[in-house]
């Protein structure tokens, strides 16, 4: 059969789609989504209203493209409103925590005309296991080591559609990382929904620091990168191990969400701006040339001009290298959903644009700070021209490299000449 995938949303969804592709490859032909397929599988996102809209549009596109094809919907939007997506025309809806059983569902769906919708958050599926995938590129691999979130931010739908935190065992993670390294990957990105909660659910309890210690015992020329991690979850031990180990990338993505304490409290974030600033400065002072990114939400209900300017000023003061800026979006069943004091769309859009410009300014400043310094670069497979190829530094700078017969996947040490 011909199977086509479409993925919306985060890197976790992209990783999970890669695993589903791997499970179905061999017995089926995986083809681009815009081609005629027997089965369309759509991995949805629901973090914003826009994500919901795009998910619905993609489902409808698949139905129009292949009126006789089976349309399977999974992901976070599918987890939240399975019956609504069935009504749109999905043949079946599969919950997040049974994506790893896609082959079984596909086998069944080819034998029967229709299956019931499946919502699985809260279901005890046993111990969470991570699994390497070898179809996410040939230089960098993503490995999801943790699922779910224990935080209860007032605006966030993720804990509802992903459930509580579950972690893969240290033994399981080490085996999969070793398999990726043996398979030729030079960088493994450790991902999770709440990465810093890793190990809290395991018996005996462990944590991300203990996992990193074990991973550093693996032989080979490789590096590890941590994906997004909440500020409360960054311990002094994690700072020290990043500082002391050349195998851990000097790059962290630490969501801020607001630079105003009143808004942070309304968001249920559990820290203050002073705490966040102290953390960032500790990282900067302890780890030379570390690249730091963040997430920011603008237009949160009740965000006044003063609140917004507090956010802008904090971001302007902090030595960050980039921001991801999101306009607030109402999510059903979240505590803030029915809050009345909504910020007008035009004002939110303007704030978003101002922070985008500030992020660009910060990015240029960080790049310029690296000129003349020695960096380790992972050579990627994206040629710009006959003269240049792309490379990625440990602190998350993308460089254009003079193509002097560098091998894809090679880690090289170079001096930055310019940006």
N, C-alpha and C positions, 0 to 999 in steps of 0.2 A: 504494500500500500504506500501511497505518497502522503507524507505527513508534513505539515507546515506549522511553524511556531511564530507567535508574536509575543514580545515581552514588553511590559510597561513597568516603569518605576525603578526601584533601587538595584544596587549591585547584588543584593541577596536574591532577588527575583531572577536576575541574569544568570547567576550561578545555578539556581534551581532549574532553570530552563535548560542549561547545559547538561545537567544530570539527566533530565528527562530525554533529551536528544540522545544521550549516550545509551540509555536503557532501550530506546526504540531503534537505534541504528543497527543495521545488519539485516534484520527481518523486514525493515521498512526503508523507504527512500526518504531522506529528509530534504525538503526543497524550500526555496524562498516563499515567503508568505504571499507574495503577489502572483504566484503561479497557481494553476488548478490542482487542488489536492483532494484526496479522499477524506482526510481528517485535518481539521484546523484546531490547534491548541493555543488558547490565549491565556497568558499568565498576567493577571490584572493587578492594578494598584488602586488604593482607595484613600491615600493620605490627604488628598485635596478634592474639591469639587471638580476641578479640571481633570484630575486623574480618573474620576468616575466617568466623566463625559468621554474622555479618550478611550476608556475601556469599552463603553457602550458602542461607540462609533466603530471600534475595531471588530467587535462581535457582529455588528450589522454588515460591515464590509465583507466579513467571511461568509455570512449567509447569502449576500448578493453574489459573491464570487462563485460560490459552490452550492447552489440550492439543493443539490442531492448529497452534498458532503455532510459528515458529522462534525458538529462544532462543540468542542469540549472547552469549558471555562474553569480556570483555577486561579489561585492567588488571593490577595486580601479583599478585593471587591467581591469576589465569589464567596469568600468566607462570610462576609457581612450580610449579603442579601441574595442567597442562592436562588430562592423562588422567583425573585424579580428578574434575574438573568435567564432563568428557564422560560419566563414569559416572553422575553425578547426573542428567544429562539434557540438558546443553547440546548444541545441534546442532553448533556449532563454537566453537572457542576461538582468539582472535586476540591475538597478543603486543603489548606496549606500542609497539614501534617500527613497527608497521604499522597502527596505529589510523588513520593518515592515508590509508590505502587502503580504508577501510570500504565505500565505494561499490562497489569492485570485488568485495569479498567478499560483499556483500549481493546483487549481481547474480548471482554464481555460486551462491549458496545458494538462490536462487529457481529456478534451473534444475536443480539437483541436490538429492537428498534429504539429503546429508550431505557435509561436508568434513572433512579431517583436522585435528587440532589444530596450532596454530602457536605455537612459542616462538621468539622472535627476538633475545633479548639476546645480544650478541656478534657478531651478523650485521653485516657491513659494508653499510650502506644508503646510503653516500655521505655528502656533507656535510649536516649537520643544518640545516634551515631553520625559522625561526619564521614564524607566520602569524597575522594579526589575525583576531579573530572579533567580529562585531557583534551577538551574541545573548547577551551577559553582563550586560545592563543598559545604561542609556543615560547614565550619569554616569561610571562607573569601568570601565575595561577591563583585563583581565589578558592579559599577553603572555609566553609561555614562551620564553625566549631561550637556555636551556641545558637539557640532559638528562643524566641519569646522575650518579654520584658516585664520586670517587676515594678518599675516606676509607674506612677499614676499622674502624669501631667494632665492638666485639666482640659487641654485642647486635643489630645492625641488619641487616635483610634487604634494605634498599633497594638497595645496590650489586649484589646478586645478581639482583634482578628488574628493575633499571633500567639496569645496565651501567655502563661507564666514561663519563666526562664528554665530551659533545659540545656545541659551541657554534655558534650562528648567526653569520654574518659581521656585522661592524659595518654594512656597507651594507644587508644584509637587515633588521637590526633597525631602523635609521633609517627605511627605507622603510615598514615596518609601523607604527611609531609615528606617522609622518606621516599615514598613511592613517587611523589611529584619530582623530587630532586633526582632520583634515579631515572625518571622519565625525561630529564633534560631541562627542567625549569630552573631558573636562577633566582626567581623571586616568588615567594608565597605570601599572599595577603590573607591574614587571619580576619575573618569577618563574623559578624553576629548581629542580632537585633539589639541586644544590650551586651556588648562584648565584655565590659567590665564586670558583669555578673558571672562570668565564667567560673564554674566550679562550686558555686554556692549550693547547688542542689545535689552535688555528688556526695557519696558516703565512702570514706570520710571526706569532709569538706576540703576543698582546695581553692586555688585562685589563679588568676592570669599570670602572676609573677612565677609561681611554681611551674606552670606549664612552659613559660619561656625558658626557664632554667633547663628543663628537660630537652626542649627543642634545640638548644644551643649545643647539646652533646652530640647531635647528628653530624657525621662527617660530610664534607663537601664544600664547594665554593658556591654559596648561596646567601640570600638575605631574606629576612622576615620583615613584613610591614604590618602594622596594626591599622585596622580601619577605624571608623568613628568610635570614639569612647567618651562617655559622660565625664564631666569634671570631677564629680564625687568619687568616681571609680579609679582615678589616677593616684596611686599611692606613691610614697617616697621610694619604695622598693622598685616600682616600675620605672620611675625616673632614673634610679641608679643603674638598673640593668640596661636601659637604653644608652645611658652615658658610657658604660663600661664595655659594651659589646659592639664591635664593628659589624656584626651580622644583623643587628636590628636597625632598621632605617630610622634616621633622625627626622621623623615626620609624624605628627599627630593631628587628627581632626577632632576638635573638642567643641561641641555645640555650646553656644552662649544663649541664644534665643532672644534675650533682651538685655540691654545695658541699664535698666532701671529696676531698682529693688522692689518697688510696688508691683510692677508688671511681673517680675520673676515670681513673686509670692502668689499672684493671681494665677500664674501658669502652673504653680505647684512644683517648681523646679528644685527646691530644697537647698539652694545656696544663694549667696549674695554676690553683688558685683565685686565687692572687696575680696571675697574668696576666689572668684574667677581671676581677678587681676593678679593676686598673689601667686596663684598656680602658674599662670602664663609667665610671670617674671622669674619664678623658680626654674621653669623649664629653660628659658632663655639664658639664665645665668649659669645653669649646670651643664647644658648641652650645646656647645658651640654650633652655630649655623643650622639649628633645628628649624624646619619648616612647620608652621602652625596654621591650620585652617579652622574655620568655624561655620556654624549655621546661625542664622538670625531670622526671626519672624517679625514682619512689620504689619501694622494695622490690627494688632491684637485688640479685642474689645476693651474699651476704656483707655486705650493708648492716646494720651494727649500730646500736644506739641512738645511740652516739657519732657514727658517720658521719652518721646522719640529722640529729642536732642540729647538726652542723657545717653541713649544707645549710640547715637552717632559719635558723640564726643569720646565715649569709652573705646569704641572701635578705632577711632582716629588716634588715640593715645597708645593703644596696644601694638606691639611689634608682630602683627599677624601678616601672613603672606597672601591670604585670599579669604573671601567669604562666599557662602552659599546663602542667598537671600530668598525668603519665601514670603509671599503675601498670605496673611491669615485666611484660613478657609474653614467655615463651619463644618463640623463632623457630628452626625447624629449620635446620640447616646453618650456623648462626652459631657462632663460637668459644666463646661462653659457654653454649651450649645445654645441655650435659651437666654443667654445674657443679652440685655437690651442695648447697651451702649456700643453699638457697632461703628467702626470708623468708615467714612464714605470711601467708595472705591477709588475715586479720583485722587484723594489724599493718600491712600495706601499706595497707589501706583507711583505717585511722585516720590514718596519715601523710599520705595523699592529702587527707583532709578538713581536717587542720590547715593544710596549705599552701594549700588553697582559701580558707580563712578569711583567711590572711595576704595572699593575692592581692587579695581584696576590700578589705581594709584599705589596701593599697598603692594600689589604684585610686582609692579615696575621697580619699586624701591628695594624689594627683597632680591629680585634678579640682579639689580645693580650692585647690591652688597656682596654678591658672589663673584664678581669679575676679579680676575687675578688669583683666585683660589683654586686649589686642587680638589677635584670631586671624583667620586666613583660613579660611573654611568653604566646603566644596563642598556646595551644596544638592542633596539626594537626593530621590528620588521617593516617599518613604514618608511619607504623611500620618499624623499621630497623631490629629488631630481637625481641626475647621474652623479652630481657632486656631493649631495647631502643625504643623510639618513637621520632618523630620530633616535633620541636616547632619553632615559629617565634617570635622574639622580636619586640618591637615597632620601634627600630632603624635598623631593617631589617637584623638581624643576624639569621641564621638558626642554631639551637642548637639540639644536641642529648640529650634527657631527659631520665633519669633512669625511667623505667616504673613502677611507684609506684601507680598503679590504677588511673592514671589521666584520666579524661574524655575528649573525643574529643570535642573541642570547648571551653574548660575551659580556663580562663585567670588566670595564677598563678604567684606568685612572688618567684623568686629563686635567689640564688647566683651562679654566673658563676665560675665553678671550674677549667676549662681548655678548650682548643680548639684543 
